[in-house]
Amino acid sequence: MDYQSTRDPSLRASSARAVLDGLAPDGGLYSMPSMREVSFDWKSVLGMDTQGMATEILTALLPSFTKDEMRTLVKNAYTGKFETEDLTPTVSVGDDTVLELFRGPTSAFKDVALSMLPQLMTAAREKCGVDDEILILTATSGDTGKAAMEGFCDVPGTKIIVFYPDGGVSAVQKAQMTTQSGRNTCVCAVRGNFDDAQTGVKNVFAAVTEGKLLDGMGVRLSSANSINIGRLAPQVVYYFRAYANLVNEGKIKSGDKIDFCVPTGNFGDILAGWFAKEMGLPVGKLVCASNANNVLTDFLKTGRYDKNRPFYKTVSPSMDILVSSNLERLLYLMSGDAALVKHLMGELKETGVYQIPDDLLQKLHADFWQGFCDDIGTKNAIGKVYREYGYLCDTHTAVAWDVAQQYKTANPDHNPVVILSTASPYKFPAAVLEGIGHSAQGDEFDVMERLCSETRIPVPKNLAGLREREVRHKDVIDRDKMLDYVLNKASQKEWF
Ligand SMILES: *Cc1c(COP(=O)(O)O)cnc(C)c1O
């Protein structure tokens, strides 16, 4: 099975090449031609441990790799890196199940995919006969950069540069990044906001490609962004893990349907859930939970995508996003019509708006439900879940919990609901402490300690002691210096 661009079926690539390149040459996303091409026996993995499941699922989605190769990559990616051997445990919270995706090395759900991506990328490099060292460039608003660096840290044949907006990330996020270890990691603050850093990275990619600036240097650029299929595929696994856990605990019988509620930003996480459903997992509805930036809520209701609206900075910042890139893959796979997708993405670029045909909207409604929750609702949800069930959740998870309750009220015939929990509460300690009814004035590290003494829930190891750790990365540059910075770094063999 080859992958192809969502905008032009004649642009094809092996799954290994798709992982290596990230984006198709016409700006489309690499997608399988249709989910029917993925052959998979969903029942056969339910009895396996998580690494076994991952091996089977990733080989089905990325057939450039043999099962034996994949088994090794999975082992290298995950062994000993997460708090629990099953990687993503489930816990009961009231009538619902919470799927904890934040037990990885940086306490964010992006660890699940970004632990695996470097393994896939270096193996893909070998398969494609590429000798160049891979230099990953990432702009981050906080979480992705740290998770990507932890994933790529000291992986042979790779280096990574992370740009973050100077003064634009939380104190905890900044400390997580600037204390990053590894001989191949580099962190640099950019004077400007997140959009400046993100645009700067895109400009560096364009300048390097057009000017062939790195040719002959033995280095090529790549991205760890969630448009890469190598970042999406590993996320399918935990949907199967959750289902198997519910069967094992006797909460459902094998074959019963369950619903998932997913706090959504770029639409990667929830799309992985749709992949799981298409691969046979008995999923009823996928509930898309948004914060005040509710562009997806409106879209899934009406079929009209309109990004021309105010942008809100919320307490769930990883979902503050108005253009959800991975939606493009869903539209392609549901319609099977690359020309339509190309047209819609053109409209989005030109006008910021597109409207999908009615038959496609009907298909969306069969698989998805939608809702949103603003900051007041988020803090209320944190307090309610803590008081009623003794469970402390982060702001993103609280959005999903609130929307899951909306969903159940509106759909009395719902299936058992699994809520995806995407970050440790200690990554957003101020909003969480306020949510459980305390003032959160002062230094963010003090707030973290107060949250811990209040709840007695231990601070994850990677966050405890952050304040004392040595700062290794101190560079701060103007945004028009990013290209020079990258070229200079690319020319240095050793960074440390
Ligand atoms: C990235 C992120 C999300 C959103 O996931 P998408 O795949 O972009 O939809 C939700 N919660 C947290 C904590 C995140 O870091």
The ligand as an SDF file (V2000), in Angstrom:
LIG
                    3D

 15 15  0  0  0  0  0  0  0  0999 V2000
   -1.7390   18.6790   21.4940 C   0  0  0  0  0  0  0  0  0  0  0  0
   -2.6810   18.5630   22.6490 C   0  0  0  0  0  0  0  0  0  0  0  0
   -4.0820   18.3930   22.4580 C   0  0  0  0  0  0  0  0  0  0  0  0
   -4.7230   18.3880   21.0920 C   0  0  0  0  0  0  0  0  0  0  0  0
   -4.4330   17.2470   20.3200 O   0  0  0  0  0  0  0  0  0  0  0  0
   -4.6210   17.2940   18.7330 P   0  0  0  0  0  0  0  0  0  0  0  0
   -4.0730   16.0000   18.2400 O   0  0  0  0  0  0  0  0  0  0  0  0
   -3.8200   18.4750   18.2510 O   0  0  0  0  0  0  0  0  0  0  0  0
   -6.0760   17.4600   18.4540 O   0  0  0  0  0  0  0  0  0  0  0  0
   -4.8760   18.2630   23.5880 C   0  0  0  0  0  0  0  0  0  0  0  0
   -4.3600   18.3170   24.8360 N   0  0  0  0  0  0  0  0  0  0  0  0
   -3.0290   18.4870   25.0550 C   0  0  0  0  0  0  0  0  0  0  0  0
   -2.5350   18.5740   26.4530 C   0  0  0  0  0  0  0  0  0  0  0  0
   -2.1490   18.6120   23.9760 C   0  0  0  0  0  0  0  0  0  0  0  0
   -0.8370   18.8010   24.2210 O   0  0  0  0  0  0  0  0  0  0  0  0
  1  2  1  0
  2  3  1  0
  2 14  2  0
  3  4  1  0
  3 10  2  0
  4  5  1  0
  5  6  1  0
  6  7  2  0
  6  8  1  0
  6  9  1  0
 10 11  1  0
 11 12  2  0
 12 13  1  0
 12 14  1  0
 14 15  1  0
M  END
$$$$
